[in-house]
Amino acid sequence: AQSVTQPDIHITVSEGASLELRCNYSYGATPYLFWYVQSPGQGLQLLLKYFSGDTLVQGIKGFEAEFKRSQSSFNLRKPSVHWSDAAEYFCAVGAPGNNAGNMLTFGGGTRLMVKP
Amino acid sequence: DAGVTQSPTHLIKTRGQQVTLRCSPKSGHDTVSWYQQALGQGPQFIFQYYEEEERQRGNFPDRFSGHQFPNYSSELNVNALLLGDSALYLCASSLGPGLYEQYFGPGTRLTVT
């Protein structure tokens, strides 16, 4: 069974500083990987996804993530954080090739706070 | 283009009661998945519906059941509510069951007292 760990429950960064959110997964092969963002009272918005190919993927709102197979990681990065980035971030994995369904397994989330 | 919509927004129920939550998928999508998000946790997969059938199910008891209608909208039913069922229930839609780009609705906040 797949699992996802987000080691940092809370992270606080200053506006304009760089950001890295960690995600580690457990899966027998290369999974599909996703980052979602959730603002208070809102649903989840997809930031970016990795299926195959180039291990550095670009997403919306200036975010990027790098898949590192050797470390079973898919960390999310942003070079300069804006106050509007304050939200909860979730990493998720899915099992490729499962045409019977597309269940996502989510990590526990990282709450990002941005200092002015 | 309407995204995923869910109703109601909030709901308060008493232990032992039954509840029905509703979801309309994003235009053009035919697959609906339901997730439960307890406070302070990540979403947990409940089940997925495609072609009006349950295609995949997470680790949830039979008290949780669902339905998909011919127009692809879906309902989540929970019987014999427990305090632990209090959570945000998220609906996600996608084009086909094998694709993973899921679009989420705003959720229904269920409180069981």
Interface residues (C-beta under 8 A of the other chain):
Chain A: V4 Y32 F34 Y36 G41 Q42 G43 L44 Q45 L46 K49 F51 F90 A92 G94 N98 N99 A100 G101 N102 M103 L104 T105 F106 G107 G108 G109
Chain B: V4 T31 S33 Y35 G40 Q41 G42 P43 Q44 F45 Q48 Y50 R55 Q56 G58 L90 A92 S94 P97 G98 L99 Y100 E101 Q102 Y103 F104 G105 P106 G107
